[in-house]
Amino acid sequence: MIKLHKVNKRYGKFRALADVSLDVKKGDIYGLVGKNGAGKTTIFKAILGLVRYSGEISIAGSKNSFEFLKNRRKIGFFIDSGFFNNLSARENLRYYCRLLGVKNQKAEIQRVLEVVGLEKVRKRYKSFSMGMKQRLGIARAILGNPEILIFDEPANGLDPQGIADIRALMKKLNKDGKTILISSHILGELEHTATRFGIIDEGKVLKELQKNDLKSSTNYVKLKINDLAKAKTALKKAGIKVFGEGLDATSLEDYYFELIGGSNV
């Protein structure tokens, strides 16, 4: 649904993106993994036409600039808030419906508010909790029922319950047929949400992998034993009782730090 091939972006002398290539397939929840400043938001902005870049980007199979611009309308996104503090959720969405040319505005606003669980909220945006603000951002992204959704840190600043709610919402939207491109610095949460990953560091995509690749990458056996000192020197010697064992897969966080050469400690 979205393909980038050798995309580059500079801000003066700083190279924000360096020959970035990635492939978001139809039906993916594609998790873009990287620390702050790695280039995640710049990738999103390049896809959306918010920054100039060199290289090639294709949306929904577009093969020329006309198709590319047309298919960009198939994308809904939430990168920053952009809401008016003194307006309610419905009033804010009514403004964006007008910008997007959405028909049947009243019904559409009701639909998206029900999807994100804000249909009964009447107070002004400035009184919203962080979780409510993130939900309204998602509601705006799905106005007009786009095929592709882009979310930049949708769980940022949320408590554990809020994060779990956003995860459930992402999975629901994906089940309803949406292809989702999402970034998050909460790697453990992204591991529970995404089906594919792209790992980016210093403007470069280091690796694309399936969720199942984590299970087959560097598996190891974890043993519960009765004498750690003996195990360190002679695990195979008799007299060491094994209470249990299981096969553990590499976590996304472990894989990420192994790949970039950093530490999660």
Secondary structure, 3 states (H helix, E strand, C coil): CEEEEEEEEEECCEEEEEEEEEEECCCCEEEEECCCCCCHHHHHHHHHCCCCCEEEEEECCCCCHHHHHHHHHHEEEECCCCCCCCCEHHHHHHHHHHHHCCCCHHHHHHHHHHHHCCCCCCCEHHHCCHHHHHHHHHHHHCCCCCCEEEEECCCCCCCHHHHHHHHHHHHHHHHCCCEEEEECCCHHHHHHHCCEEEEEECCEEEEEEEHHHHHHHCCEEEEEECCHHHHHHHCCCCCCCEEEEEEECCCHHHHHHHHHCCCCC
